[in-house]
Amino acid sequence: MYKSPTAKLLKFFPESRDRWKAKCQALRCEIKKLANQTRAVEKSREHWRERARTAQKRVIELEQELEELKCLAAQPD
């Protein structure tokens, strides 16, 4: 089946397997790292979105309060 000498093949196959396993393991590690990073970024974005929503609601409340105060101040006694 193989044309190379058996001695060379006996040396080559384990080394080839070890290189393949190391490459696969490194890629798995990279995938896990990127997945964790993605989750962290999504969590951070959601946190900032929520802060922005809260701040926007507060701005609306304060604008309404300001309008009420302006109306009260404009009314003659």
N, C-alpha and C positions, 0 to 999 in steps of 0.2 A: 504494500500500500504506500508506504513512505519510501522515498529514494535515499534519504539521508541515513547515515549509520545510526544504529540503535543507541550507541553511547552518547552521541550528540543529542538525540531525541530525548533520552532519559534526563539530560541536563536541561534541555530547552523547555520541556513541558512544565515542570514545577516553577521555573523562573517566570514563564509566561503567565501561569496561573496566579502567581504572587503579584505580578505587575497589574493584572486585571483586577484582582481583589483590592489592591491598594487604591487603584483608580476609582473603583466603584465605591469604596469606603469614603474617599475624599469627596466624591460627588454627593453622597448621602449627607455628609456633614455640611456641605455647602447648601444643599437644599433645606436642611433643618434650620440653619442659620438664617437663610433668606425668609423662610416661613415665619420664624420668630420675629424677625425685623418687620415683616409685613403686618403681623398682628399688632406689634407695638405702635407702628405708624397709624394704623386704623383706629386703635384705642385713643391715641393722642388726638387725632383729628376729631373724633366724636366728642372728646372732652372739650375741645375748643369750640366746636359747633354748639354744644350745650351752653357754654359760657356766652357765646355770641347771642343765642336765643334769649337767655336770661337778661343780658344787657339791653337787647332791643325792647323787651317787655318793660324794663325799668324806664327806658327813654320814653316810651309811649305814656306810661303812667305819669312821669314828671311833666311831659308836655301838656297832658290833660289838666294836671294840677295847676300848672302855670296859667293856662287859659281860664280856669275857674278864678284864680286870684286876680287876673287882669279884669275879668268881668266884675268882680266884687269891688275892685279899686276904681273902676270907671263909673259905678253907680253913685249917683248923688245921695247924700244922706238925708 
